[in-house]
């Protein structure tokens, strides 16, 4: 229900031909969608039609005639987004106890701004005590594109995720199409 309430309400049709505002405001859809989601999870198979994306090139910066200046943005159906949101939250809940307290990226309620605030406070305390502070920040180009699916599944398995859920993740990642 939280995933549905968080949908951005706009009348434009999504990839399923449904306006997100309809899904958000039609509470009668919650129970049938939950049944479909649960069946998908319990079977270990992600619904093939929900793997369909519409990819749009977005100009990052620079000249418009240089292909490398664009980044692809994939748009999903609203129902697929709801399902992904729900699974993401379940996975986060399962692993949040092992996430380092200093992790700010991809953690609800944290951001680059919260990281900077915590780090600034740390620096001020260290400077006040007469210490030197050295820091290295890194950003890995296209980091998510380089995650090995095999290693991801192995890591999730080592964290105790059930084999049917791991099969679902494999199904989710396999044969995505535009």
N, C-alpha and C positions, 0 to 999 in steps of 0.2 A: 504494500500500500504506500509506503514511503517513496519507493521508486516512482510510482505513478504520480504522487502529489508533487514530486520535484520536476516533472516534465515542464519544459518551457511551453507556454500556451500561445501557439500561433496557428492561424488558420490554414497555412500552406500545407498541401498534401505531402506526406512522406513517401518513402519507397513502396510502402504497401498500398498507397492510394488513400490513406486515412489521414485526416488532419490530427496532429497531436492533441489539440484542444478537445477533440471528441473523446479520445482515449482517457484523457485526464478527467473529464467531467462525467464520464459514464461509469459510475461505480459498479454497475452490474457486470462490468468486464473483469473486475478484480478476481473473483472466484474462478471463472473459467481460465483466465490467464495463469493463475497459480497452479491449477491442475495440469495445464500444458507444460509449464515450467518444471513442475515436480516430476512429471512423466519423462521429460527430456533428461533431467538429472538422474533419475533412477534407472534409466535405460543406458546411460552413458553415451547418448547420441544427441548432438546439437542439431536442431532443425535446419536442413539444407537451405531452405528459402531465406532463412534469417542470416545467412552468410553473405548474401548479396549486398554489395556496397556501390555507391556512386562516388567515384573519385574525382575531385576537382583540384586543378593546380592553383595554388595561391602564391602570389608573388611575395617573397620574403623581403628582398631589397635589391637594388641595382637595376640593370637594364632589362626591359621586358622581353627582349629578343634572345636572352641567354637562358637556356633550359635549366641550368643548375641554380638559377636564382629563384626557382619555384619549389614549393614543398607540396606533396600530395596530401589532401585532406579527404578522408573517407567518411561518407555519410551513411548511416545505417537506418533501418526502419525504427520507428519509435518503440515497437514491441521488443525488438532485439536490444535496444538500448536499456529498456526496463529490465530485461533479463540479465544483461551484463552488469548493470548497477547492483542488482540483487546478489549475484554471484560474487562480485568484487567485495561487497560488504561482508558476506559470509567468510570469504577467504581472509579479509583483513581482521575480522573478529577472531578467527582461529590463530592468526600469527602475531597479533599485536603485542602479546607478552614477550616476544623475542625481538621485537624491533627496538633498536637502540634509541634511548631517550633523546639523543642528539640528531636523530633522523628528522628532517623537515620536509623533504620532497615526497610527494604522494602520500602524505599522512593528513587525515582530516584535521582541520583547524590549524595547520602549519603551512608555511610557505617560505619563499626566499626572504620575505620581509621578517618573518619570525626568526629565521636563522640568523639574519643580520642583527636583529635586536639582541638575541642571546649571545652572539659572538662579541658584539660591541660591549655588552655588560662584562663578559669575561675579560676582554682586553682592558677595560677601565680598572677592573679589580687587580689584574696582573700589573698594570702600570703603576697603580697606587702602592703596590707592595714592592716596587722596584724591579720587577721581572721584565724580561724581553718576551715578546710574542712573535712567533713565526707561524705563517699560515700558507697553505696551498689549497686553492679551490680548483676543481677540475670540472670539465663538462665534456662528456663523451659524445662525439658527433654520431647522430643516428643510433643511440644506444639501444633503443628498443628493437631496431631492425636487426641488431646483431645478437640478440638473445637466442641461444640454441634451444630449440624446443625439447630436444632430448635431455639436456641438462635441467631445464625447467621442470620437466616431469619427474626426473630423478630427485630434484630438490624437494618438490611437493610431496613425493613419496616418503622421503626421509623425515619430513615434518609430520607424517602420520595421516596424510590424506588417503582416503579409501580408494581402492583400485577402480571402482565404477566412476568415481569423480575424476580420476586421472584419465580414464577412457573418454569421459565427457570433454575434458580439456583438449585432448588429442583431436577429438572430433570437431571441436570448436575451431581449432587452429588449421585443420586440414581442409583443402579445397575451397578456400575463400575465393570469391569471385566478384568481378566488377560488372 
